[in-house]
Amino acid sequence: MKSPLTITFLGTGTSQGIPVIGSEHPVCKSENLKDKRLRVSVLLSWDDFNYVIDIGPDFRQQMLREDCTSLNGVLLTHEHSDHTAGIDDIRPFYFKHGDIPFYAHKRVFRSLHQRFAYIFETEDKYPGAPTITEIEIDKETPFIIGGKKVVPVEAFHNTLPILGFNIDGFTYLTDVKTMAEEEIEKIKNTKVLVVNALREQPHHSHFNLSEALAFIEKVNPQKAYLTHISHLLGFHDEVSKQLPENVFLAYDTLKITL
């Protein structure tokens, strides 16, 4: 019998988060906690395992908020800062448990080596820097974490290839603009689909709301949750009323269990 999988939405906002610094937009001024969104990430938990998908600049705050005291690994969708800039904050987990496994495309590791060179130094490395174990993944090869099979799924963020992940019928995609038919077939009829919906207006590298809803209809999940949301999508409560009955706006701290 499979252990139940709990998904915690650590952050559901776009690259600037909500509220945006200095913005006078009404959504940024909202007092509804569901309109306050940290950078996008989820925590996957089962048995004694904890894995995060993406490790953005709000990672420390997210871990403290969820009282997460152990981390078994990090899965990265791509190299952009809102998905990777929190890498240094794995230090408490590294000091506690040792090297932290990171699962990412080799291109992503190349970017991290450039941007966080001190972490990857092999000679005279600063003793306070964390160490990660690099595990290269690609769209062709499933892999195992904590006894669970993960199937990578490729999508495109404008022209940048990125990876999503399917685990136990839970499919997580973010920063998607297009996806090949053969990759969509991998996730058809998934139990739960999470996918980005930036705003109502079209965007060059993200699904807008109508594109996300059309994609959800094509994949045909039991339930779908929208994430990577900007303030321009509107107020959480108002947008939620306009969605199909099996589609929901995710929000920070939301937990679902499969």
Buried (B, 14 or more C-beta within 10 A) or exposed (E): EEBEBBBBBBBBBBBBBBBBEEEEEEBBEBEEEBBBBBBBBBBBBBEEBBBBBBBBBBBBBBBEBBEBEEBBBBBBBBBBEBBBBBBBBBBEBBEEEEEBBBBBBEBBBEBBEEBBEEBBEEEEEEEEBBBBEBBBBBBEEEBEBBEBEBBBBBBBBEEBEBBBBBBBBBBBBBBBBBBEEEBBEBBEEBBBBBBBBBBEEEBEBBBBBEBBBEBBEEBEBEBBBBBBBBBBBBBBEEBBEEBEEEBBBBBBBBEBEB
